[in-house]
Amino acid sequence: MIVENGFDGFSMQKLAKKAAISPSTIYVYFKSREDLVNQLYIDVHNRFEKEALIGFDAHLKFEEGLWLQWKNRLENILRNPLEYRFHEQFRNSPLIKMNGMQQTLFRKIMNDFVKNAVTRKEIPDLPVEVFWTVAYGPFYTLIKFHLDKATMSGKPFSLTAQNLRQTFELVAKALRV
C-alpha cells in the first residue's frame, strides 16, 4: 500500500480497512503512521543486512565476496520486490530515524572485507563513495531495469544470468589493481 500510494496516500484508516481491523488496534502498536513506516523500514533494512551476509566472510577473496554479495542481494530483492521498493522509496526520507546509522555488524563486515581486499592488493584504496558507486551502482541499475521491466529508453528488459555476470565482470575489472 505504501509503495503503491506513497506516504501521502497512506493512512492508518486505509490500512485498518484493508486489514479488516479497527484503526485503534494499529495505534496500540504504533504511535503514528510515521512511527509505523519507520519501524517497518528498520525491520526491512535489518532483514536485508542479515540476508546479505549469508555465507559471507570478510576474509573472502575480493571477487568471490563481491559476487556473493551480488547474488545474496539479488535473491533477496527477487524474493521481496515490494520490500525492496519500499526500502528504496524511504531510504533517504527524513521520516526514517535509525539512531544515527550506528555501526552495524553488516557495516563492520563489509568495511573489513574492503580493507582486506586493499591489504591483499586486490583492489586500490579508493574513497568509500567511489568504491560503493563502482561496486554496486551497476548492480542496482540492472535491478531497477528488471523490476521496471524496461530500460531507461523503454526497451523491454529482463535480468538474465548472462547479463548479470557480464556486468559483474566489468565491475570486477574496473576495480582490479
N, CA, C and O atoms as a DFTB+ gen file, in Angstrom:
708 C
 N C O
     1  1       0.828      -1.184       0.000
     2  2       0.000       0.000       0.000
     3  2       0.880       1.258       0.000
     4  3       0.609       2.208      -0.734
     5  1       1.920       1.259       0.816
     6  2       2.804       2.425       0.899
     7  2       3.585       2.591      -0.398
     8  3       3.761       3.708      -0.883
     9  1       4.052       1.485      -0.956
    10  2       4.825       1.548      -2.202
    11  2       3.950       2.069      -3.334
    12  3       4.388       2.897      -4.132
    13  1       2.726       1.587      -3.403
    14  2       1.824       1.977      -4.486
    15  2       1.356       3.425      -4.372
    16  3       1.296       4.138      -5.373
    17  1       1.025       3.862      -3.157
    18  2       0.409       5.173      -2.969
    19  2       1.330       6.230      -2.379
    20  3       0.956       7.401      -2.312
    21  1       2.524       5.842      -1.954
    22  2       3.430       6.790      -1.315
    23  2       2.974       7.118       0.092
    24  3       1.902       6.699       0.528
    25  1       3.797       7.870       0.793
    26  2       3.472       8.202       2.178
    27  2       2.238       9.085       2.263
    28  3       1.407       8.903       3.153
    29  1       2.107      10.037       1.349
    30  2       0.960      10.947       1.394
    31  2      -0.356      10.231       1.111
    32  3      -1.410      10.672       1.567
    33  1      -0.305       9.137       0.366
    34  2      -1.515       8.380       0.061
    35  2      -1.800       7.275       1.061
    36  3      -2.746       6.506       0.893
    37  1      -0.983       7.195       2.099
    38  2      -1.111       6.146       3.111
    39  2      -1.709       6.731       4.387
    40  3      -1.269       7.772       4.873
    41  1      -2.707       6.053       4.915
    42  2      -3.270       6.482       6.200
    43  2      -3.562       5.253       7.050
    44  3      -3.710       4.142       6.541
    45  1      -3.639       5.476       8.340
    46  2      -3.963       4.382       9.256
    47  2      -5.379       3.877       8.968
    48  3      -5.655       2.685       9.106
    49  1      -6.272       4.784       8.570
    50  2      -7.654       4.395       8.252
    51  2      -7.683       3.418       7.075
    52  3      -8.365       2.394       7.120
    53  1      -6.927       3.751       6.014
    54  2      -6.877       2.878       4.838
    55  2      -6.256       1.529       5.185
    56  3      -6.729       0.485       4.735
    57  1      -5.200       1.557       5.985
    58  2      -4.545       0.316       6.395
    59  2      -5.493      -0.543       7.219
    60  3      -5.596      -1.749       6.997
    61  1      -6.180       0.070       8.161
    62  2      -7.121      -0.662       9.009
    63  2      -8.235      -1.285       8.170
    64  3      -8.627      -2.430       8.393
    65  1      -8.732      -0.527       7.215
    66  2      -9.801      -1.039       6.354
    67  2      -9.305      -2.237       5.544
    68  3      -9.991      -3.254       5.444
    69  1      -8.112      -2.108       4.971
    70  2      -7.556      -3.200       4.166
    71  2      -7.279      -4.439       5.022
    72  3      -7.443      -5.566       4.555
    73  1      -6.860      -4.231       6.272
    74  2      -6.554      -5.342       7.175
    75  2      -7.797      -5.837       7.914
    76  3      -7.732      -6.814       8.660
    77  1      -8.916      -5.169       7.709
    78  2     -10.181      -5.516       8.359
    79  2     -10.047      -5.501       9.885
    80  3     -10.484      -6.422      10.574
    81  1      -9.434      -4.435      10.387
    82  2      -9.314      -4.240      11.832
    83  2      -9.675      -2.798      12.157
    84  3      -9.826      -1.966      11.263
    85  1      -9.806      -2.520      13.415
    86  2     -10.089      -1.162      13.857
    87  2      -8.811      -0.325      13.800
    88  3      -7.736      -0.822      14.135
    89  1      -8.915       0.942      13.379
    90  2      -7.725       1.801      13.384
    91  2      -7.078       1.893      14.769
    92  3      -5.859       2.022      14.882
    93  1      -7.894       1.826      15.810
    94  2      -7.334       1.915      17.163
    95  2      -6.404       0.742      17.470
    96  3      -5.489       0.874      18.283
    97  1      -6.628      -0.393      16.831
    98  2      -5.744      -1.549      17.023
    99  2      -4.332      -1.223      16.553
   100  3      -3.357      -1.607      17.198
   101  1      -4.223      -0.526      15.449
   102  2      -2.904      -0.155      14.921
   103  2      -2.190       0.760      15.905
   104  3      -0.983       0.643      16.114
   105  1      -2.954       1.680      16.512
   106  2      -2.344       2.634      17.443
   107  2      -1.886       1.983      18.752
   108  3      -1.143       2.598      19.517
   109  1      -2.311       0.774      19.010
   110  2      -1.791       0.036      20.167
   111  2      -0.307      -0.266      19.943
   112  3       0.480      -0.287      20.889
   113  1       0.064      -0.497      18.682
   114  2       1.429      -0.903      18.345
   115  2       2.302       0.235      17.821
   116  3       3.526       0.186      17.943
   117  1       1.684       1.248      17.246
   118  2       2.436       2.349      16.638
   119  2       1.841       3.682      17.064
   120  3       0.621       3.837      17.111
   121  1       2.715       4.654      17.378
   122  2       2.266       5.975      17.831
   123  2       1.604       6.770      16.713
   124  3       0.680       7.549      16.950
   125  1       2.093       6.563      15.487
   126  2       1.617       7.354      14.350
   127  2       1.956       6.609      13.066
   128  3       2.625       5.576      13.096
   129  1       1.492       7.133      11.945
   130  2       1.856       6.496      10.677
   131  2       3.347       6.654      10.423
   132  3       3.965       5.782       9.811
   133  1       3.934       7.756      10.885
   134  2       5.381       7.946      10.757
   135  2       6.132       6.863      11.524
   136  3       7.115       6.306      11.034
   137  1       5.656       6.573      12.737
   138  2       6.275       5.528      13.560
   139  2       6.134       4.166      12.883
   140  3       7.079       3.377      12.877
   141  1       4.970       3.887      12.318
   142  2       4.752       2.616      11.618
   143  2       5.718       2.477      10.445
   144  3       6.355       1.436      10.286
   145  1       5.830       3.518       9.627
   146  2       6.727       3.477       8.465
   147  2       8.171       3.315       8.925
   148  3       8.925       2.540       8.337
   149  1       8.559       4.037       9.967
   150  2       9.924       3.948      10.477
   151  2      10.226       2.537      10.989
   152  3      11.279       1.978      10.680
   153  1       9.314       1.965      11.763
   154  2       9.535       0.614      12.295
   155  2       9.569      -0.421      11.166
   156  3      10.371      -1.353      11.197
   157  1       8.704      -0.252      10.185
   158  2       8.696      -1.160       9.038
   159  2      10.008      -1.050       8.268
   160  3      10.585      -2.060       7.866
   161  1      10.471       0.171       8.067
   162  2      11.736       0.381       7.361
   163  2      12.892      -0.298       8.103
   164  3      13.691      -1.005       7.489
   165  1      12.980      -0.091       9.397
   166  2      14.065      -0.688      10.188
   167  2      14.011      -2.207      10.092
   168  3      15.051      -2.854       9.965
   169  1      12.821      -2.781      10.150
   170  2      12.675      -4.235      10.040
   171  2      13.150      -4.733       8.674
   172  3      13.904      -5.703       8.597
   173  1      12.717      -4.081       7.609
   174  2      13.126      -4.464       6.250
   175  2      14.637      -4.296       6.094
   176  3      15.303      -5.169       5.536
   177  1      15.173      -3.198       6.575
   178  2      16.607      -2.917       6.482
   179  2      17.426      -3.981       7.226
   180  3      18.416      -4.486       6.697
   181  1      17.019      -4.311       8.431
   182  2      17.755      -5.308       9.217
   183  2      17.720      -6.688       8.568
   184  3      18.717      -7.410       8.582
   185  1      16.567      -7.056       7.996
   186  2      16.489      -8.350       7.302
   187  2      17.364      -8.356       6.055
   188  3      18.001      -9.363       5.746
   189  1      17.396      -7.240       5.344
   190  2      18.256      -7.135       4.168
   191  2      19.713      -7.347       4.570
   192  3      20.426      -8.127       3.938
   193  1      20.149      -6.663       5.606
   194  2      21.540      -6.804       6.047
   195  2      21.844      -8.240       6.463
   196  3      22.895      -8.780       6.118
   197  1      20.935      -8.852       7.197
   198  2      21.142     -10.232       7.658
   199  2      21.260     -11.186       6.469
   200  3      22.149     -12.036       6.440
   201  1      20.375     -11.046       5.504
   202  2      20.390     -11.944       4.344
   203  2      21.575     -11.679       3.425
   204  3      22.060     -12.596       2.762
   205  1      22.043     -10.448       3.378
   206  2      23.207     -10.130       2.543
   207  2      24.459     -10.823       3.060
   208  3      25.404     -11.047       2.304
   209  1      24.470     -11.163       4.339
   210  2      25.653     -11.784       4.942
   211  2      25.636     -13.314       4.917
   212  3      26.569     -13.943       5.414
   213  1      24.603     -13.914       4.353
   214  2      24.532     -15.379       4.304
   215  2      25.724     -15.925       3.526
   216  3      25.914     -15.610       2.351
   217  1      26.519     -16.747       4.199
   218  2      27.682     -17.372       3.565
   219  2      28.858     -16.436       3.344
   220  3      29.878     -16.832       2.781
   221  1      28.713     -15.196       3.788
   222  2      29.732     -14.178       3.528
   223  2      30.720     -14.093       4.678
   224  3      30.359     -14.275       5.841
   225  1      31.968     -13.813       4.337
   226  2      33.035     -13.657       5.322
   227  2      33.938     -12.526       4.854
   228  3      34.235     -12.418       3.664
   229  1      34.370     -11.694       5.775
   230  2      35.214     -10.544       5.428
   231  2      36.559     -10.958       4.853
   232  3      37.266     -10.129       4.280
   233  1      36.923     -12.226       4.997
   234  2      38.226     -12.690       4.517
   235  2      38.165     -13.352       3.141
   236  3      39.178     -13.845       2.646
   237  1      36.988     -13.366       2.521
   238  2      36.878     -13.932       1.177
   239  2      37.728     -13.128       0.202
   240  3      37.940     -11.930       0.387
   241  1      38.211     -13.801      -0.835
   242  2      38.886     -13.091      -1.927
   243  2      37.892     -12.069      -2.471
   244  3      36.682     -12.289      -2.432
   245  1      38.406     -10.958      -2.974
   246  2      37.542      -9.853      -3.351
   247  2      36.454     -10.243      -4.347
   248  3      35.273     -10.016      -4.086
   249  1      36.827     -10.819      -5.471
   250  2      35.820     -11.114      -6.497
   251  2      34.814     -12.154      -6.016
   252  3      33.630     -12.067      -6.340
   253  1      35.276     -13.131      -5.249
   254  2      34.365     -14.142      -4.701
   255  2      33.361     -13.492      -3.744
   256  3      32.167     -13.784      -3.799
   257  1      33.848     -12.620      -2.878
   258  2      32.973     -11.955      -1.915
   259  2      32.004     -10.990      -2.564
   260  3      30.830     -10.936      -2.196
   261  1      32.494     -10.226      -3.531
   262  2      31.612      -9.284      -4.215
   263  2      30.526     -10.030      -4.993
   264  3      29.363      -9.627      -4.980
   265  1      30.904     -11.112      -5.666
   266  2      29.915     -11.904      -6.408
   267  2      28.870     -12.484      -5.453
   268  3      27.683     -12.506      -5.778
   269  1      29.300     -12.954      -4.279
   270  2      28.359     -13.484      -3.288
   271  2      27.419     -12.378      -2.809
   272  3      26.226     -12.618      -2.622
   273  1      27.944     -11.178      -2.611
   274  2      27.092     -10.053      -2.237
   275  2      26.046      -9.777      -3.316
   276  3      24.868      -9.584      -3.014
   277  1      26.478      -9.760      -4.553
   278  2      25.529      -9.536      -5.646
   279  2      24.453     -10.625      -5.638
   280  3      23.267     -10.322      -5.764
   281  1      24.855     -11.876      -5.491
   282  2      23.882     -12.983      -5.510
   283  2      22.930     -12.903      -4.319
   284  3      21.720     -13.059      -4.482
   285  1      23.464     -12.663      -3.130
   286  2      22.607     -12.570      -1.945
   287  2      21.611     -11.426      -2.068
   288  3      20.432     -11.582      -1.753
   289  1      22.087     -10.291      -2.521
   290  2      21.203      -9.135      -2.663
   291  2      20.139      -9.393      -3.733
   292  3      18.967      -9.064      -3.546
   293  1      20.556      -9.982      -4.850
   294  2      19.611     -10.292      -5.924
   295  2      18.528     -11.248      -5.437
   296  3      17.342     -11.013      -5.672
   297  1      18.924     -12.318      -4.764
   298  2      17.940     -13.283      -4.257
   299  2      16.943     -12.605      -3.330
   300  3      15.740     -12.853      -3.419
   301  1      17.434     -11.759      -2.448
   302  2      16.558     -11.053      -1.518
   303  2      15.593     -10.140      -2.269
   304  3      14.399     -10.123      -1.971
   305  1      16.095      -9.393      -3.229
   306  2      15.256      -8.450      -3.977
   307  2      14.213      -9.186      -4.812
   308  3      13.055      -8.772      -4.855
   309  1      14.606     -10.265      -5.473
   310  2      13.650     -11.010      -6.296
   311  2      12.594     -11.700      -5.438
   312  3      11.451     -11.861      -5.867
   313  1      12.967     -12.102      -4.243
   314  2      12.031     -12.751      -3.326
   315  2      11.105     -11.717      -2.668
   316  3       9.968     -12.032      -2.314
   317  1      11.598     -10.490      -2.508
   318  2      10.848      -9.450      -1.789
   319  2      10.840      -8.124      -2.565
   320  3      11.318      -7.113      -2.048
   321  1      10.309      -8.110      -3.786
   322  2      10.390      -6.880      -4.585
   323  2       9.663      -5.683      -3.967
   324  3      10.129      -4.551      -4.096
   325  1       8.540      -5.913      -3.306
   326  2       7.836      -4.787      -2.683
   327  2       8.630      -4.222      -1.515
   328  3       8.697      -3.007      -1.331
   329  1       9.231      -5.110      -0.724
   330  2      10.061      -4.639       0.386
   331  2      11.245      -3.838      -0.145
   332  3      11.613      -2.809       0.421
   333  1      11.838      -4.316      -1.235
   334  2      12.963      -3.594      -1.826
   335  2      12.522      -2.205      -2.288
   336  3      13.200      -1.214      -2.016
   337  1      11.391      -2.135      -2.985
   338  2      10.907      -0.832      -3.468
   339  2      10.586       0.097      -2.292
   340  3      10.863       1.296      -2.344
   341  1      10.003      -0.467      -1.238
   342  2       9.725       0.319      -0.035
   343  2      11.029       0.861       0.551
   344  3      11.123       2.041       0.889
   345  1      12.026      -0.008       0.668
   346  2      13.324       0.393       1.221
   347  2      13.932       1.518       0.390
   348  3      14.418       2.504       0.942
   349  1      13.909       1.377      -0.916
   350  2      14.467       2.406      -1.796
   351  2      13.676       3.713      -1.703
   352  3      14.246       4.803      -1.746
   353  1      12.370       3.585      -1.577
   354  2      11.498       4.754      -1.523
   355  2      11.772       5.597      -0.275
   356  3      11.708       6.825      -0.326
   357  1      12.074       4.940       0.836
   358  2      12.205       5.660       2.098
   359  2      13.637       5.774       2.616
   360  3      13.864       6.369       3.669
   361  1      14.593       5.219       1.898
   362  2      15.975       5.197       2.383
   363  2      16.503       6.583       2.733
   364  3      17.198       6.736       3.738
   365  1      16.199       7.568       1.951
   366  2      16.694       8.921       2.211
   367  2      15.619       9.857       2.749
   368  3      15.768      11.079       2.717
   369  1      14.553       9.276       3.234
   370  2      13.442      10.078       3.737
   371  2      13.742      10.616       5.136
   372  3      14.334       9.918       5.959
   373  1      13.334      11.854       5.399
   374  2      13.502      12.384       6.760
   375  2      12.609      11.660       7.771
   376  3      12.771      11.839       8.978
   377  1      11.674      10.849       7.287
   378  2      10.818      10.076       8.192
   379  2      11.588       8.968       8.902
   380  3      11.213       8.541       9.994
   381  1      12.654       8.513       8.281
   382  2      13.382       7.362       8.807
   383  2      14.409       7.821       9.825
   384  3      15.271       8.652       9.538
   385  1      14.298       7.265      11.013
   386  2      15.217       7.599      12.100
   387  2      15.883       6.302      12.559
   388  3      15.266       5.470      13.224
   389  1      17.143       6.153      12.192
   390  2      17.864       4.925      12.563
   391  2      18.977       5.225      13.561
   392  3      20.063       4.650      13.484
   393  1      18.701       6.127      14.493
   394  2      19.654       6.447      15.563
   395  2      21.055       6.705      15.042
   396  3      22.018       6.094      15.505
   397  1      21.169       7.607      14.083
   398  2      22.477       7.991      13.577
   399  2      23.181       6.918      12.772
   400  3      24.399       6.975      12.597
   401  1      22.434       5.936      12.278
   402  2      23.015       4.855      11.471
   403  2      24.261       4.283      12.155
   404  3      25.359       4.302      11.599
   405  1      24.061       3.782      13.358
   406  2      25.154       3.221      14.131
   407  2      25.861       2.115      13.358
   408  3      25.322       1.539      12.412
   409  1      27.068       1.844      13.789
   410  2      27.868       0.790      13.155
   411  2      27.165      -0.547      13.397
   412  3      27.047      -0.990      14.540
   413  1      26.711      -1.175      12.347
   414  2      26.069      -2.472      12.465
   415  2      27.084      -3.553      12.133
   416  3      28.151      -3.274      11.586
   417  1      26.742      -4.782      12.467
   418  2      27.601      -5.914      12.116
   419  2      27.813      -5.943      10.603
   420  3      28.923      -6.190      10.132
   421  1      26.760      -5.693       9.855
   422  2      26.847      -5.675       8.396
   423  2      27.895      -4.671       7.925
   424  3      28.769      -5.006       7.126
   425  1      27.803      -3.453       8.419
   426  2      28.752      -2.414       8.004
   427  2      30.178      -2.778       8.398
   428  3      31.115      -2.562       7.630
   429  1      30.338      -3.329       9.593
   430  2      31.679      -3.711      10.033
   431  2      32.255      -4.790       9.124
   432  3      33.400      -4.688       8.684
   433  1      31.470      -5.817       8.845
   434  2      31.950      -6.905       7.990
   435  2      32.257      -6.396       6.587
   436  3      33.276      -6.765       6.004
   437  1      31.390      -5.558       6.044
   438  2      31.627      -5.032       4.701
   439  2      32.866      -4.132       4.673
   440  3      33.660      -4.201       3.734
   441  1      33.035      -3.298       5.684
   442  2      34.238      -2.451       5.749
   443  2      35.496      -3.300       5.877
   444  3      36.506      -3.020       5.231
   445  1      35.438      -4.342       6.715
   446  2      36.590      -5.243       6.870
   447  2      36.897      -5.964       5.560
   448  3      38.063      -6.155       5.211
   449  1      35.861      -6.360       4.842
   450  2      36.029      -7.038       3.555
   451  2      36.811      -6.153       2.578
   452  3      37.751      -6.610       1.927
   453  1      36.413      -4.894       2.488
   454  2      37.089      -3.965       1.573
   455  2      38.519      -3.714       2.041
   456  3      39.444      -3.719       1.229
   457  1      38.709      -3.493       3.339
   458  2      40.068      -3.270       3.871
   459  2      40.967      -4.468       3.590
   460  3      42.129      -4.303       3.219
   461  1      40.431      -5.672       3.766
   462  2      41.217      -6.882       3.495
   463  2      41.607      -6.965       2.025
   464  3      42.735      -7.334       1.700
   465  1      40.682      -6.625       1.141
   466  2      40.976      -6.664      -0.298
   467  2      42.040      -5.633      -0.662
   468  3      42.887      -5.894      -1.516
   469  1      42.005      -4.477      -0.027
   470  2      43.024      -3.444      -0.264
   471  2      44.370      -3.938       0.258
   472  3      45.387      -3.804      -0.424
   473  1      44.383      -4.504       1.455
   474  2      45.626      -5.018       2.048
   475  2      46.256      -6.094       1.172
   476  3      47.476      -6.147       1.022
   477  1      45.413      -6.952       0.593
   478  2      45.920      -8.022      -0.289
   479  2      46.234      -7.504      -1.692
   480  3      46.658      -8.260      -2.566
   481  1      46.020      -6.210      -1.891
   482  2      46.275      -5.548      -3.178
   483  2      45.420      -6.131      -4.311
   484  3      45.855      -6.219      -5.459
   485  1      44.203      -6.523      -3.958
   486  2      43.249      -6.995      -4.964
   487  2      42.515      -5.817      -5.599
   488  3      42.110      -5.872      -6.761
   489  1      42.352      -4.754      -4.817
   490  2      41.694      -3.538      -5.299
   491  2      42.482      -2.335      -4.794
   492  3      43.204      -2.436      -3.802
   493  1      42.345      -1.188      -5.478
   494  2      43.038       0.015      -4.991
   495  2      42.329       0.591      -3.767
   496  3      41.155       0.307      -3.528
   497  1      43.035       1.383      -3.014
   498  2      42.465       2.079      -1.864
   499  2      41.721       3.304      -2.390
   500  3      42.332       4.325      -2.705
   501  1      40.416       3.192      -2.479
   502  2      39.572       4.252      -3.040
   503  2      38.758       4.929      -1.943
   504  3      38.520       4.330      -0.894
   505  1      38.330       6.166      -2.168
   506  2      37.356       6.748      -1.241
   507  2      36.126       5.830      -1.208
   508  3      35.718       5.292      -2.238
   509  1      35.551       5.661      -0.036
   510  2      34.451       4.713       0.136
   511  2      33.299       4.988      -0.834
   512  3      32.671       4.054      -1.333
   513  1      33.022       6.263      -1.099
   514  2      31.914       6.603      -2.001
   515  2      32.200       6.136      -3.423
   516  3      31.300       5.677      -4.126
   517  1      33.448       6.255      -3.840
   518  2      33.828       5.805      -5.185
   519  2      33.730       4.285      -5.260
   520  3      33.187       3.739      -6.221
   521  1      34.255       3.608      -4.245
   522  2      34.186       2.146      -4.239
   523  2      32.740       1.666      -4.347
   524  3      32.424       0.854      -5.217
   525  1      31.858       2.157      -3.473
   526  2      30.471       1.674      -3.462
   527  2      29.749       2.015      -4.760
   528  3      28.916       1.238      -5.227
   529  1      30.057       3.160      -5.342
   530  2      29.435       3.540      -6.610
   531  2      29.820       2.563      -7.713
   532  3      28.962       2.104      -8.467
   533  1      31.098       2.248      -7.808
   534  2      31.566       1.330      -8.855
   535  2      31.117      -0.102      -8.557
   536  3      30.675      -0.810      -9.461
   537  1      31.227      -0.534      -7.302
   538  2      30.930      -1.927      -6.943
   539  2      29.446      -2.269      -7.023
   540  3      29.092      -3.391      -7.384
   541  1      28.578      -1.322      -6.693
   542  2      27.153      -1.645      -6.610
   543  2      26.242      -0.815      -7.509
   544  3      25.100      -1.214      -7.742
   545  1      26.700       0.314      -8.017
   546  2      25.860       1.134      -8.893
   547  2      25.328       0.374     -10.097
   548  3      24.127       0.419     -10.363
   549  1      26.194      -0.329     -10.837
   550  2      25.703      -1.093     -11.990
   551  2      24.716      -2.204     -11.596
   552  3      23.751      -2.471     -12.312
   553  1      24.971      -2.837     -10.464
   554  2      24.075      -3.896      -9.977
   555  2      22.671      -3.335      -9.747
   556  3      21.686      -3.891     -10.232
   557  1      22.589      -2.234      -9.007
   558  2      21.278      -1.678      -8.693
   559  2      20.595      -1.070      -9.916
   560  3      19.367      -0.986      -9.953
   561  1      21.356      -0.651     -10.902
   562  2      20.757      -0.190     -12.155
   563  2      20.100      -1.363     -12.875
   564  3      18.984      -1.234     -13.379
   565  1      20.783      -2.504     -12.925
   566  2      20.180      -3.703     -13.526
   567  2      18.908      -4.105     -12.782
   568  3      17.909      -4.471     -13.401
   569  1      18.950      -4.036     -11.460
   570  2      17.777      -4.380     -10.650
   571  2      16.613      -3.459     -11.003
   572  3      15.485      -3.920     -11.178
   573  1      16.882      -2.169     -11.108
   574  2      15.820      -1.222     -11.455
   575  2      15.223      -1.553     -12.816
   576  3      14.002      -1.592     -12.967
   577  1      16.073      -1.789     -13.802
   578  2      15.573      -2.154     -15.127
   579  2      14.717      -3.417     -15.049
   580  3      13.657      -3.494     -15.670
   581  1      15.175      -4.394     -14.293
   582  2      14.450      -5.662     -14.188
   583  2      13.079      -5.456     -13.530
   584  3      12.066      -5.940     -14.036
   585  1      13.051      -4.749     -12.420
   586  2      11.780      -4.542     -11.725
   587  2      10.827      -3.668     -12.535
   588  3       9.610      -3.843     -12.481
   589  1      11.397      -2.723     -13.286
   590  2      10.575      -1.869     -14.158
   591  2      10.200      -2.574     -15.459
   592  3       9.337      -2.105     -16.201
   593  1      10.853      -3.701     -15.727
   594  2      10.661      -4.489     -16.948
   595  2      11.040      -3.708     -18.205
   596  3      10.593      -4.027     -19.307
   597  1      11.869      -2.681     -18.025
   598  2      12.286      -1.860     -19.169
   599  2      13.541      -1.068     -18.817
   600  3      13.812      -0.779     -17.651
   601  1      14.299      -0.725     -19.862
   602  2      15.466       0.142     -19.689
   603  2      14.998       1.594     -19.648
   604  3      13.803       1.867     -19.760
   605  1      15.936       2.518     -19.490
   606  2      15.574       3.945     -19.466
   607  2      14.941       4.382     -20.778
   608  3      14.113       5.293     -20.791
   609  1      15.318       3.747     -21.883
   610  2      14.761       4.115     -23.189
   611  2      13.408       3.459     -23.445
   612  3      12.782       3.696     -24.479
   613  1      12.958       2.632     -22.499
   614  2      11.673       1.965     -22.654
   615  2      11.758       0.597     -23.294
   616  3      10.741      -0.078     -23.449
   617  1      12.954       0.178     -23.668
   618  2      13.149      -1.138     -24.274
   619  2      12.880      -2.221     -23.219
   620  3      13.376      -2.120     -22.097
   621  1      12.105      -3.252     -23.565
   622  2      11.832      -4.320     -22.595
   623  2      13.127      -4.932     -22.059
   624  3      14.096      -5.116     -22.795
   625  1      13.121      -5.243     -20.766
   626  2      14.315      -5.804     -20.139
   627  2      13.922      -6.809     -19.071
   628  3      13.001      -6.590     -18.285
   629  1      14.646      -7.912     -19.068
   630  2      14.527      -8.912     -18.012
   631  2      15.939      -9.372     -17.679
   632  3      16.697      -9.767     -18.565
   633  1      16.281      -9.320     -16.421
   634  2      17.620      -9.692     -15.980
   635  2      17.870     -11.175     -16.232
   636  3      17.043     -12.022     -15.896
   637  1      19.015     -11.473     -16.824
   638  2      19.412     -12.861     -17.054
   639  2      20.717     -13.121     -16.324
   640  3      21.431     -12.190     -15.951
   641  1      21.018     -14.390     -16.126
   642  2      22.293     -14.761     -15.507
   643  2      23.447     -14.232     -16.350
   644  3      24.479     -13.823     -15.817
   645  1      23.269     -14.243     -17.665
   646  2      24.326     -13.788     -18.567
   647  2      24.600     -12.289     -18.422
   648  3      25.757     -11.888     -18.297
   649  1      23.548     -11.453     -18.436
   650  2      23.848     -10.020     -18.334
   651  2      24.249      -9.621     -16.914
   652  3      24.949      -8.624     -16.736
   653  1      23.824     -10.375     -15.907
   654  2      24.307     -10.128     -14.549
   655  2      25.800     -10.432     -14.459
   656  3      26.574      -9.640     -13.922
   657  1      26.193     -11.590     -14.991
   658  2      27.607     -11.976     -14.929
   659  2      28.470     -11.039     -15.776
   660  3      29.574     -10.676     -15.370
   661  1      27.974     -10.651     -16.937
   662  2      28.723      -9.734     -17.801
   663  2      28.962      -8.402     -17.082
   664  3      30.067      -7.860     -17.118
   665  1      27.942      -7.892     -16.444
   666  2      28.079      -6.637     -15.702
   667  2      29.049      -6.807     -14.542
   668  3      29.889      -5.942     -14.295
   669  1      28.931      -7.925     -13.833
   670  2      29.845      -8.181     -12.718
   671  2      31.295      -8.210     -13.191
   672  3      32.168      -7.620     -12.554
   673  1      31.552      -8.886     -14.293
   674  2      32.928      -8.982     -14.806
   675  2      33.486      -7.597     -15.139
   676  3      34.661      -7.326     -14.891
   677  1      32.658      -6.734     -15.692
   678  2      33.107      -5.371     -15.996
   679  2      33.401      -4.585     -14.713
   680  3      34.376      -3.836     -14.647
   681  1      32.561      -4.760     -13.708
   682  2      32.783      -4.094     -12.420
   683  2      34.069      -4.608     -11.780
   684  3      34.891      -3.819     -11.314
   685  1      34.243      -5.928     -11.756
   686  2      35.449      -6.514     -11.156
   687  2      36.703      -6.016     -11.875
   688  3      37.710      -5.701     -11.242
   689  1      36.627      -5.949     -13.190
   690  2      37.767      -5.460     -13.979
   691  2      38.075      -4.000     -13.633
   692  3      39.239      -3.617     -13.513
   693  1      37.043      -3.204     -13.478
   694  2      37.229      -1.785     -13.155
   695  2      37.856      -1.593     -11.775
   696  3      38.534      -0.594     -11.536
   697  1      37.633      -2.539     -10.870
   698  2      38.137      -2.395      -9.506
   699  2      39.476      -3.086      -9.258
   700  3      40.080      -2.896      -8.202
   701  1      39.939      -3.868     -10.199
   702  2      41.228      -4.552     -10.005
   703  2      42.376      -3.564      -9.973
   704  3      42.330      -2.507     -10.602
   705  1      43.420      -3.933      -9.218
   706  2      44.643      -3.110      -9.163
   707  2      45.395      -3.289     -10.458
   708  3      46.456      -2.694     -10.642
